[in-house]
Amino acid sequence: MKIPQSKIDEIKQAADIVEVVSQYVAIKLRGRNYVGLCPFHNEKTPSFTVSPDKQIFYCFGCSVGGDAIAFIKNYEKINYPEAIRFLADRYNIELPRFASDEDEKDKSEIETLFYVHKAAARFFYDQLQSSVGTIAREYLNQRGFSEPVLKSFGVGYAPDTWDSLFTFAKSQSLDMPSLEKAGLIMKKNDGGYYDRFRHRIMFPIFSATGRVMAFGGRILRQEPTSPKYVNSPEHPIYQKGKVLYGLFQAKETIRKQDEIIIVEGYADCMSLHQFGITNAAASSGTAFTMDQANLIKRYTQNVTLIYDGDDAGIHAAERGGAIMLQAGLEVKIVVLSKEHDPDTFVRAKGAEAFRELIKQGKQYIDFRIEQWHKDKKLDTVNGRTFAARELINVTANIRDPIKVSLFASEIAEKLRVNESLIYQELKKVSKGHDSLRSAITTAHTKSPDREKLPVNIIRAERGLLKLLLDGGLPGAEKIFSFLRPDDFQNSAIQKVVQFIYTQWNLNESYSESDVVNSFPEDIQKAILRLSMDELLEFDMHDCVATIQYAQLETKLTALRETIKTMEEQNEDTTQLEEVSSLLIKQIFNLKTKKQLITVRDTPAQERITFEHSHTPF
């Protein structure tokens, strides 16, 4: 069900933009606005601006902007409805219940699952800190994990009994079917329940917004019939192929450093964080998926994959790297020597040695070729042919035409194959995939330049739009007495002006936030940049005069052409001559007396129609 606009307005009223942003970004008052370093891109000089008057933010460096909801959406990497609910929870605003019973049931089930996971995580953490958790604490101390990192990751302990969590859940009146669905308890044949996790170190798995959604449990004693790790089964709030362990703890550093390090296991990830390498996350031992790659893209384009040096690790690096490239990410691969994993490496050699190791990461093609050389698979023509086709198959899944071109050249050069043959094979592989064939072709295609409007017209239209944004209904009243939306030639500006004109016609007030949220991202950015630029000053009279003068000149030119044609055909031009005289008079008054033409002075049938440019404003 769509969230009612009235509730969205209530949230916007409660969520002061300065208060919301200052919880994430250090901002200082400068003049009427606040400024700080942008959280959405790396910068040394503040270009991130927050306007308390307009209740919007904008970065002049990366063009991200919007209201408080847009800030949370961009910062927390969640969708718009989730951002609304995020702020509603923060400001204790109750959102309406879902209309249908089915929707309400689904929502209730999801929230209950999150609740029981949170309760279980608290229980396991408390058990680790109690006397029951002595053996588990000793094990973690022996592994070298510090208290701060254990707390940061919420590590706990499942006691060595069959019903500790179940008994706790009953005492807290937790929903047993939800605990069973979450895989935390299991049903006995006689109808009772027992704990799924027993005598295990418990690693909570958090969502990107910090909610516990699953667990991984490591056994504390050797048992031939028990696996080393037991993980939560998949359920409505947890699909293992869509989650990265440690991403919640790492996302701030990932943003700042514009890079993520992917390792395999929980311990690997935690150890790196303990040693100050806090942009690490783990795939939790599962085969890397496209969903995980797309999750990474929310935070960075740059990935380093670190895998063990055994056959399984190399195979995982090959497959994971290919998926990263298909997702459009920049990927480097590091394969450790067989005696180390990330956990043991960083403990034995330190953080600086690990960072140096990261710098030595191989690009995907170099990594694959290096492995083939080690296995002596490139010593024969058949071997090189196999390698070329392997890399062509990977390249065929890349949608960026520039990357396709660069990869094709690199494959040809490093495997000593004619580049035209690589392209031929690419086209064969992509047969039936229109988007790929288009991507390959696009690299050699140029789009025509769009016709641009005169600079003075663009400046005048931008100036009037800024005045409309800043002036509210009183400002609109003045401007719309001289112009209408179809007088604006830039198509993007015209759309925004039309929105404001509609509000003015209905006598409904509008905020800049309302205007911004009514348009797609490209127009949003342009509106925000224009609105937040305090150095831009415009005079309404001059802007209107510029547009009207251009209109009159265009109309007069067209009219003269019509009169000339009619005279050549011996037709009566008396009426058109009178209109021409009127236009000349209006131009004269506009230039010498600065006399603007009001809308009522210009009959609708005489208004000029322009071809609208698509040039962004």
C-alpha positions as CSV (number, residue, x, y, z in Angstrom):
1,M,0.0,0.0,0.0
2,K,1.3,3.5,-0.9
3,I,2.2,5.6,2.1
4,P,-0.2,8.5,2.3
5,Q,1.2,11.9,1.3
6,S,-0.1,13.4,4.6
7,K,2.2,11.0,6.5
8,I,5.1,11.8,4.3
9,D,4.5,15.5,4.9
10,E,4.3,14.8,8.7
11,I,7.7,13.1,8.5
12,K,9.2,15.9,6.6
13,Q,7.9,18.4,9.1
14,A,9.4,16.4,12.0
15,A,12.7,15.5,10.4
16,D,14.6,18.8,10.4
17,I,17.2,18.5,7.6
18,V,20.0,19.9,9.8
19,E,19.2,17.6,12.6
20,V,19.1,14.5,10.3
21,V,22.3,15.3,8.4
22,S,24.3,16.3,11.5
23,Q,23.9,12.8,12.9
24,Y,26.0,11.6,10.0
25,V,28.1,14.5,8.8
26,A,30.1,17.2,10.7
27,I,28.5,20.5,9.4
28,K,29.2,24.1,10.3
29,L,27.1,27.2,9.9
30,R,28.3,29.5,7.1
31,G,26.0,32.4,6.4
32,R,22.5,31.1,6.1
33,N,23.5,27.5,5.3
34,Y,25.6,24.7,6.8
35,V,28.5,23.2,5.0
36,G,30.6,20.1,5.4
37,L,32.6,17.3,3.6
38,C,30.3,15.3,1.4
39,P,29.5,11.8,2.7
40,F,28.8,10.6,-0.9
41,H,32.2,11.2,-2.5
42,N,35.8,11.9,-1.3
43,E,36.7,15.6,-1.0
44,K,39.1,17.8,0.9
45,T,37.2,21.1,0.5
46,P,33.6,21.2,1.7
47,S,31.1,21.3,-1.2
48,F,28.2,19.8,0.7
49,T,25.6,22.4,1.6
50,V,22.5,22.1,3.9
51,S,19.8,24.8,3.8
52,P,17.6,25.0,7.0
53,D,15.4,27.5,5.2
54,K,14.6,25.3,2.2
55,Q,15.0,22.0,4.2
56,I,17.2,20.5,1.4
57,F,20.8,19.5,0.9
58,Y,23.0,19.6,-2.1
59,C,26.6,18.7,-3.0
60,F,28.2,20.9,-5.6
61,G,30.9,18.2,-6.1
62,C,28.8,15.1,-6.9
63,S,25.4,16.6,-7.5
64,V,23.6,14.5,-4.9
65,G,20.8,16.4,-3.2
66,G,17.2,16.4,-1.9
67,D,15.3,16.5,1.3
68,A,15.8,14.6,4.6
69,I,14.2,11.4,3.1
70,A,16.5,11.6,0.1
71,F,19.5,12.0,2.4
72,I,18.6,8.8,4.4
73,K,17.8,7.0,1.1
74,N,21.3,7.8,-0.3
75,Y,23.2,7.4,2.9
76,E,21.7,4.2,4.2
77,K,21.5,2.8,0.6
78,I,17.8,1.9,0.9
79,N,14.8,2.6,-1.2
80,Y,12.4,5.5,-0.8
81,P,9.6,3.7,1.2
82,E,12.3,2.2,3.5
83,A,13.8,5.7,4.0
84,I,10.3,7.0,5.0
85,R,9.8,4.2,7.5
86,F,13.3,4.7,8.8
87,L,12.6,8.3,9.6
88,A,9.1,7.5,10.9
89,D,10.6,5.1,13.4
90,R,13.2,7.7,14.4
91,Y,10.6,10.4,15.0
92,N,7.9,8.0,16.5
93,I,5.4,8.7,13.7
94,E,3.0,5.8,13.2
95,L,2.4,4.8,9.6
96,P,-0.9,3.3,8.6
97,R,-1.5,-0.4,8.6
98,F,-1.5,-2.2,5.3
99,A,-4.8,-2.3,3.6
100,S,-5.0,-6.0,2.7
101,D,-4.9,-8.8,5.2
102,E,-2.3,-10.6,3.1
103,D,0.0,-7.5,3.2
104,E,-0.5,-7.0,6.9
105,K,0.3,-10.7,7.5
106,D,3.5,-10.4,5.4
107,K,4.6,-7.2,7.2
108,S,3.8,-8.7,10.6
109,E,5.8,-11.9,9.8
110,I,8.8,-9.9,8.7
111,E,8.8,-7.6,11.7
112,T,8.4,-10.6,14.0
113,L,11.3,-12.4,12.4
114,F,13.5,-9.3,12.9
115,Y,12.3,-9.1,16.5
116,V,13.1,-12.7,17.4
117,H,16.5,-12.5,15.8
118,K,17.3,-9.4,17.8
119,A,16.2,-11.1,21.0
120,A,18.3,-14.2,20.2
121,A,21.4,-12.1,19.4
122,R,21.0,-10.4,22.8
123,F,20.6,-13.8,24.5
124,F,23.7,-15.3,22.8
125,Y,25.8,-12.1,23.6
126,D,24.8,-12.2,27.3
127,Q,25.6,-15.9,27.5
128,L,29.1,-15.2,26.2
129,Q,29.7,-12.6,28.9
130,S,28.3,-14.9,31.7
131,S,30.0,-17.8,33.5
132,V,28.3,-20.1,31.0
133,G,30.5,-18.7,28.3
134,T,33.9,-19.2,29.9
135,I,35.1,-21.8,27.5
136,A,33.9,-19.8,24.5
137,R,35.7,-16.6,25.8
138,E,38.9,-18.6,26.3
139,Y,38.7,-19.9,22.7
140,L,38.1,-16.4,21.3
141,N,41.0,-15.0,23.5
142,Q,43.3,-17.8,22.1
143,R,42.3,-16.8,18.6
144,G,43.3,-13.2,19.5
145,F,40.0,-11.5,19.2
146,S,39.7,-8.3,21.2
147,E,36.7,-7.3,23.2
148,P,35.9,-4.2,21.0
149,V,35.7,-6.2,17.8
150,L,33.6,-9.0,19.5
151,K,31.2,-6.3,20.7
152,S,31.2,-4.5,17.3
153,F,30.2,-7.8,15.6
154,G,27.8,-8.9,18.4
155,V,29.6,-12.2,18.8
156,G,27.9,-14.5,21.3
157,Y,27.7,-18.1,22.6
158,A,25.0,-20.8,22.3
159,P,25.2,-22.8,25.5
160,D,25.9,-26.6,25.6
161,T,22.3,-27.6,26.3
162,W,19.3,-28.6,24.2
163,D,16.9,-25.9,25.3
164,S,18.7,-22.8,26.6
165,L,17.3,-20.5,23.9
166,F,13.9,-22.2,23.9
167,T,13.6,-21.7,27.6
168,F,14.6,-18.0,27.3
169,A,12.2,-17.6,24.4
170,K,9.3,-18.9,26.5
171,S,10.2,-16.6,29.4
172,Q,10.1,-13.7,27.0
173,S,6.9,-14.8,25.2
174,L,8.6,-14.9,21.9
175,D,6.7,-16.3,18.9
176,M,7.7,-20.0,18.6
177,P,6.6,-20.5,15.0
178,S,8.8,-17.5,14.0
179,L,11.8,-18.9,15.9
180,E,11.2,-22.2,14.1
181,K,11.0,-20.5,10.7
182,A,14.2,-18.6,11.5
183,G,15.9,-22.0,12.2
184,L,16.8,-21.0,15.8
185,I,14.7,-23.9,17.3
186,M,13.5,-27.1,15.8
187,K,10.4,-29.2,16.4
188,K,10.7,-32.5,18.2
189,N,8.7,-35.6,17.2
190,D,6.6,-35.2,20.3
191,G,5.7,-31.6,19.5
192,G,8.1,-29.8,21.7
193,Y,11.2,-27.8,20.6
194,Y,15.0,-27.9,20.9
195,D,17.8,-25.5,20.1
196,R,19.4,-25.7,16.7
197,F,22.6,-24.1,17.8
198,R,24.4,-25.8,20.8
199,H,27.9,-25.2,22.2
200,R,28.8,-22.9,19.3
201,I,30.3,-19.4,18.9
202,M,27.5,-17.4,17.4
203,F,28.1,-14.8,14.6
204,P,25.1,-12.6,14.0
205,I,24.5,-11.7,10.4
206,F,23.3,-8.1,10.0
207,S,21.5,-6.4,7.2
208,A,23.1,-3.3,5.6
209,T,21.0,-1.2,8.0
210,G,22.1,-3.0,11.1
211,R,19.2,-5.5,11.8
212,V,20.1,-9.1,12.8
213,M,18.6,-11.4,10.2
214,A,20.5,-14.7,10.6
215,F,23.4,-16.5,12.4
216,G,26.4,-18.6,11.7
217,G,27.6,-20.9,14.5
218,R,31.1,-22.4,14.9
219,I,31.4,-25.6,16.8
220,L,33.7,-25.5,19.9
221,R,34.6,-29.2,20.1
222,Q,35.5,-31.8,17.5
223,E,32.5,-34.0,16.7
224,P,32.7,-36.4,13.7
225,T,29.0,-36.1,13.0
226,S,28.7,-32.3,13.4
227,P,29.8,-29.8,10.8
228,K,32.3,-27.1,11.8
229,Y,29.8,-24.4,10.9
230,V,26.0,-24.4,11.1
231,N,24.2,-21.5,9.4
232,S,20.6,-20.2,9.5
233,P,18.4,-21.6,6.8
234,E,17.0,-19.2,4.3
235,H,13.7,-17.5,5.3
236,P,11.7,-14.4,4.4
237,I,14.3,-11.9,5.7
238,Y,17.4,-13.9,4.9
239,Q,18.7,-15.1,1.6
240,K,22.4,-15.9,1.9
241,G,23.2,-15.0,-1.7
242,K,22.0,-11.4,-1.1
243,V,24.0,-10.7,2.1
244,L,27.6,-9.9,2.9
245,Y,28.8,-10.5,6.5
246,G,30.4,-7.4,8.1
247,L,29.0,-5.0,5.5
248,F,27.1,-3.1,8.1
249,Q,30.3,-2.6,10.2
250,A,32.3,-1.8,7.0
251,K,30.1,0.5,5.0
252,E,31.4,3.8,6.3
253,T,35.0,3.0,5.6
254,I,34.0,1.5,2.2
255,R,32.5,4.9,1.3
256,K,35.5,6.9,2.5
257,Q,38.1,4.7,0.8
258,D,36.0,3.8,-2.2
259,E,37.0,0.2,-2.0
260,I,35.8,-3.0,-0.5
261,I,37.9,-6.1,0.4
262,I,36.0,-9.4,0.1
263,V,37.2,-12.4,2.1
264,E,35.5,-15.8,2.7
265,G,34.9,-16.3,6.4
266,Y,33.6,-14.6,9.6
267,A,37.0,-14.8,11.4
268,D,38.8,-13.4,8.4
269,C,36.6,-10.4,8.3
270,M,36.7,-9.8,12.0
271,S,40.5,-10.1,12.2
272,L,40.9,-7.5,9.4
273,H,38.7,-5.1,11.2
274,Q,40.6,-5.6,14.5
275,F,43.8,-4.7,12.7
276,G,42.3,-1.5,11.3
277,I,41.3,-2.8,7.8
278,T,37.7,-1.9,8.3
279,N,36.5,-1.9,4.7
280,A,36.4,-5.8,4.7
281,A,33.3,-7.9,4.4
282,A,32.8,-11.7,3.8
283,S,30.9,-13.9,1.5
284,S,30.4,-16.3,4.3
285,G,31.8,-19.2,2.4
286,T,29.1,-19.2,-0.2
287,A,29.7,-18.9,-4.0
288,F,29.6,-15.3,-4.9
289,T,26.4,-14.1,-6.5
290,M,25.2,-11.2,-8.8
291,D,23.0,-10.0,-5.9
292,Q,26.0,-9.6,-3.7
293,A,27.9,-7.7,-6.5
294,N,24.9,-5.4,-7.0
295,L,24.9,-4.8,-3.2
296,I,28.5,-3.8,-3.4
297,K,27.7,-1.3,-6.2
298,R,25.7,0.7,-3.7
299,Y,28.9,1.7,-1.9
300,T,31.8,1.4,-4.3
301,Q,32.9,0.3,-7.8
302,N,36.2,-1.1,-6.6
303,V,36.6,-4.6,-5.2
304,T,39.6,-6.7,-4.1
305,L,38.8,-10.4,-3.7
306,I,41.1,-12.4,-1.4
307,Y,41.0,-16.1,-1.5
308,D,43.0,-19.1,-0.2
309,G,45.6,-20.5,-2.5
310,D,44.1,-24.0,-2.9
311,D,42.2,-25.2,-5.9
312,A,38.8,-24.3,-4.3
313,G,40.0,-20.7,-3.6
314,I,41.4,-20.2,-7.1
315,H,38.1,-21.5,-8.7
316,A,36.1,-19.2,-6.4
317,A,38.3,-16.2,-7.4
318,E,37.8,-17.0,-11.1
319,R,34.0,-17.2,-10.8
320,G,33.7,-14.3,-8.3
321,G,35.8,-12.1,-10.5
322,A,33.7,-12.8,-13.5
323,I,30.5,-11.9,-11.7
324,M,32.1,-8.7,-10.5
325,L,33.0,-7.7,-14.0
326,Q,29.5,-8.6,-15.3
327,A,28.1,-6.3,-12.6
328,G,30.3,-3.5,-13.9
329,L,32.7,-3.4,-11.0
330,E,36.5,-2.9,-11.1
331,V,38.0,-6.1,-9.6
332,K,41.4,-7.1,-8.4
333,I,42.3,-10.6,-7.1
334,V,44.7,-11.7,-4.4
335,V,45.4,-15.4,-3.9
336,L,47.2,-16.2,-0.6
337,S,49.9,-18.8,-0.2
338,K,48.6,-22.2,0.9
339,E,49.8,-21.7,4.5
340,H,47.8,-18.6,5.1
341,D,44.2,-17.3,5.1
342,P,43.5,-13.5,5.7
343,D,43.1,-14.1,9.5
344,T,46.5,-15.9,9.9
345,F,48.3,-13.6,7.5
346,V,47.3,-10.3,9.2
347,R,48.2,-11.7,12.6
348,A,51.5,-13.1,11.5
349,K,52.7,-10.2,9.3
350,G,50.6,-7.2,10.4
351,A,48.3,-4.6,8.8
352,E,50.9,-2.9,6.7
353,A,52.0,-6.1,5.1
354,F,48.4,-6.9,4.3
355,R,47.8,-3.5,2.8
356,E,50.9,-4.0,0.6
357,L,49.4,-7.4,-0.4
358,I,46.2,-5.6,-1.5
359,K,48.2,-3.2,-3.7
360,Q,49.7,-6.2,-5.5
361,G,46.3,-7.5,-6.5
362,K,46.0,-8.7,-10.1
363,Q,43.4,-7.5,-12.7
364,Y,41.1,-10.3,-13.8
365,I,42.8,-11.1,-17.1
366,D,46.3,-10.9,-15.6
367,F,45.2,-13.3,-12.8
368,R,43.7,-15.8,-15.2
369,I,46.7,-15.8,-17.5
370,E,49.1,-16.1,-14.5
371,Q,47.2,-19.2,-13.3
372,W,47.3,-20.7,-16.8
373,H,51.0,-20.1,-17.1
374,K,51.6,-21.8,-13.7
375,D,49.7,-24.8,-15.0
376,K,51.5,-24.6,-18.3
377,K,48.2,-24.4,-20.2
378,L,49.4,-21.7,-22.5
379,D,52.3,-23.7,-24.0
380,T,50.2,-25.1,-26.8
381,V,47.9,-23.7,-29.5
382,N,45.0,-25.6,-28.0
383,G,45.7,-24.2,-24.6
384,R,45.8,-20.6,-25.8
385,T,42.6,-21.2,-27.8
386,F,40.8,-22.5,-24.7
387,A,42.1,-19.5,-22.7
388,A,40.9,-17.0,-25.3
389,R,37.5,-18.5,-25.4
390,E,37.2,-18.6,-21.6
391,L,38.0,-14.8,-21.5
392,I,35.7,-14.1,-24.4
393,N,32.9,-15.8,-22.5
394,V,33.6,-13.5,-19.5
395,T,33.8,-10.4,-21.7
396,A,30.6,-11.3,-23.5
397,N,28.7,-10.7,-20.2
398,I,30.1,-7.1,-19.8
399,R,27.6,-4.4,-20.9
400,D,30.0,-1.5,-20.9
401,P,31.1,-1.0,-24.6
402,I,34.3,0.7,-23.6
403,K,35.3,-2.1,-21.3
404,V,34.4,-4.7,-24.0
405,S,36.7,-2.9,-26.4
406,L,39.5,-2.7,-23.9
407,F,39.2,-6.3,-22.8
408,A,39.1,-7.5,-26.4
409,S,42.4,-5.6,-27.1
410,E,44.0,-7.0,-23.9
411,I,43.0,-10.6,-24.7
412,A,44.3,-10.3,-28.2
413,E,47.6,-8.8,-27.0
414,K,48.3,-11.1,-24.1
415,L,47.3,-14.3,-25.9
416,R,48.8,-13.2,-29.2
417,V,45.5,-13.5,-31.1
418,N,44.3,-11.2,-33.9
419,E,41.9,-8.6,-32.3
420,S,39.4,-8.9,-35.2
421,L,39.1,-12.6,-34.4
422,I,38.3,-11.8,-30.8
423,Y,35.5,-9.5,-32.0
424,Q,34.2,-12.1,-34.3
425,E,34.0,-14.6,-31.4
426,L,32.4,-12.0,-29.2
427,K,29.6,-11.5,-31.7
428,K,29.1,-15.3,-32.0
429,V,28.9,-15.6,-28.2
430,S,26.5,-12.7,-28.0
431,K,24.2,-14.0,-30.8
432,G,20.7,-13.6,-29.6
433,H,21.6,-11.1,-26.9
434,D,20.6,-7.8,-28.4
435,S,21.9,-5.7,-25.5
436,L,25.4,-7.1,-25.8
437,R,25.5,-6.8,-29.6
438,S,24.4,-3.2,-29.1
439,A,27.1,-2.6,-26.5
440,I,29.8,-3.9,-28.8
441,T,28.5,-1.8,-31.7
442,T,28.1,1.3,-29.5
443,A,31.8,1.7,-29.0
444,H,32.1,2.8,-32.6
445,T,29.0,5.0,-32.7
446,K,28.7,8.7,-32.1
447,S,25.5,10.5,-31.2
448,P,24.7,13.8,-32.9
449,D,25.2,17.0,-30.8
450,R,22.0,18.5,-29.6
451,E,21.1,22.0,-30.7
452,K,21.7,24.5,-27.9
453,L,19.7,27.5,-27.0
454,P,21.3,31.0,-26.9
455,V,23.1,31.6,-23.7
456,N,21.0,34.7,-22.8
457,I,17.8,32.7,-23.1
458,I,19.1,29.8,-20.9
459,R,20.3,32.3,-18.3
460,A,16.9,34.1,-18.3
461,E,15.0,30.8,-18.0
462,R,17.2,29.6,-15.2
463,G,16.9,32.9,-13.5
464,L,13.1,32.8,-13.6
465,L,13.0,29.2,-12.3
466,K,15.3,30.1,-9.4
467,L,12.9,33.0,-8.6
468,L,9.9,30.7,-8.8
469,L,11.7,28.2,-6.4
470,D,12.7,30.9,-3.9
471,G,9.6,33.2,-4.1
472,G,6.8,30.7,-3.5
473,L,3.2,31.7,-4.6
474,P,3.9,35.5,-4.4
475,G,6.8,35.2,-6.7
476,A,4.8,32.9,-9.1
477,E,2.0,35.5,-9.1
478,K,4.4,38.2,-10.5
479,I,6.2,35.9,-13.1
480,F,3.0,34.3,-14.4
481,S,1.4,37.7,-15.1
482,F,4.0,38.0,-17.9
483,L,4.8,34.4,-19.0
484,R,3.3,30.9,-19.1
485,P,5.1,27.5,-19.1
486,D,5.0,27.2,-22.9
487,D,7.1,30.4,-23.1
488,F,10.1,28.4,-21.7
489,Q,12.1,26.7,-24.5
490,N,14.3,24.4,-22.4
491,S,12.2,21.2,-22.0
492,A,13.4,20.4,-18.5
493,I,12.8,23.9,-17.2
494,Q,9.4,24.0,-18.9
495,K,8.4,20.8,-17.0
496,V,9.4,22.3,-13.7
497,V,7.7,25.6,-14.4
498,Q,4.5,23.7,-15.5
499,F,4.5,21.9,-12.1
500,I,4.8,25.3,-10.3
501,Y,2.2,26.9,-12.6
502,T,-0.3,24.1,-11.7
503,Q,0.3,24.7,-8.0
504,W,-0.1,28.4,-8.5
505,N,-3.3,27.9,-10.5
506,L,-4.7,25.8,-7.6
507,N,-3.5,28.3,-5.1
508,E,-1.6,25.5,-3.3
509,S,1.7,26.4,-1.7
510,Y,4.8,24.5,-2.7
511,S,8.2,23.9,-1.2
512,E,11.4,23.3,-3.1
513,S,11.4,19.9,-1.6
514,D,8.0,19.3,-3.2
515,V,9.2,20.4,-6.6
516,V,12.4,18.3,-6.4
517,N,10.6,15.1,-5.4
518,S,8.3,15.4,-8.4
519,F,11.0,14.8,-11.0
520,P,13.5,12.2,-12.1
521,E,17.1,12.3,-10.8
522,D,18.7,14.3,-13.6
523,I,16.2,17.1,-13.2
524,Q,16.3,16.9,-9.4
525,K,20.1,17.5,-9.5
526,A,19.7,20.5,-11.8
527,I,17.0,22.0,-9.6
528,L,19.0,21.6,-6.4
529,R,22.2,23.0,-7.9
530,L,20.2,26.1,-9.1
531,S,18.4,26.5,-5.9
532,M,21.4,26.1,-3.6
533,D,23.8,28.4,-5.5
534,E,23.8,31.6,-3.4
535,L,26.1,33.4,-5.9
536,L,23.5,33.4,-8.6
537,E,21.4,36.6,-8.6
538,F,18.7,37.3,-11.2
539,D,16.4,40.3,-11.9
540,M,12.9,39.2,-12.8
541,H,12.3,42.2,-15.1
542,D,15.5,41.6,-17.1
543,C,14.8,37.8,-17.4
544,V,11.2,38.3,-18.6
545,A,12.4,41.1,-21.0
546,T,15.0,38.8,-22.5
547,I,12.5,36.1,-23.2
548,Q,9.8,38.4,-24.5
549,Y,12.2,40.2,-26.8
550,A,13.3,36.9,-28.3
551,Q,9.7,35.9,-28.8
552,L,8.8,39.2,-30.5
553,E,11.9,39.1,-32.8
554,T,11.1,35.5,-33.8
555,K,7.4,36.4,-34.4
556,L,8.3,39.5,-36.4
557,T,10.8,37.6,-38.6
558,A,8.2,34.9,-39.3
559,L,5.6,37.5,-40.0
560,R,7.8,39.4,-42.5
561,E,8.4,36.1,-44.3
562,T,4.7,35.6,-44.6
563,I,4.0,39.1,-45.8
564,K,6.7,38.7,-48.5
565,T,5.2,35.5,-49.7
566,M,1.7,37.0,-49.8
567,E,2.9,40.1,-51.7
568,E,4.5,37.9,-54.3
569,Q,1.2,36.2,-54.8
570,N,-0.6,39.6,-54.9
571,E,-2.6,38.9,-51.7
572,D,-3.9,41.5,-49.3
573,T,-1.4,42.0,-46.3
574,T,-3.2,44.9,-44.6
575,Q,-4.1,43.0,-41.4
576,L,-0.6,41.4,-41.1
577,E,1.0,44.8,-41.6
578,E,-1.0,46.1,-38.6
579,V,0.2,43.2,-36.5
580,S,3.7,43.8,-37.7
581,S,3.4,47.5,-36.6
582,L,2.2,46.3,-33.2
583,L,5.1,44.0,-32.8
584,I,7.6,46.7,-33.7
585,K,6.0,49.0,-31.2
586,Q,6.2,46.4,-28.5
587,I,9.8,45.7,-29.3
588,F,10.5,49.5,-29.1
589,N,8.7,49.8,-25.7
590,L,10.5,46.8,-24.4
591,K,14.0,48.0,-25.4
592,T,13.5,51.7,-24.5
593,K,10.9,51.9,-21.8
594,K,11.4,48.5,-20.3
595,Q,7.7,47.9,-20.7
596,L,6.9,44.2,-20.2
597,I,4.0,42.6,-22.0
598,T,1.4,41.1,-19.7
599,V,-0.3,37.8,-20.5
600,R,-3.6,39.5,-21.0
601,D,-2.0,41.8,-23.7
602,T,-1.1,38.7,-25.8
603,P,-4.1,36.7,-27.1
604,A,-3.6,33.0,-27.0
605,Q,-3.8,32.7,-30.8
606,E,-0.9,35.1,-31.2
607,R,1.5,33.3,-28.8
608,I,4.6,31.9,-30.3
609,T,5.3,28.2,-30.4
610,F,8.9,27.1,-30.2
611,E,10.6,23.8,-30.8
612,H,11.8,22.8,-27.3
613,S,15.4,22.0,-26.9
614,H,16.4,19.0,-24.8
615,T,19.5,20.7,-23.5
616,P,19.7,20.1,-19.7
617,F,19.4,23.4,-17.8
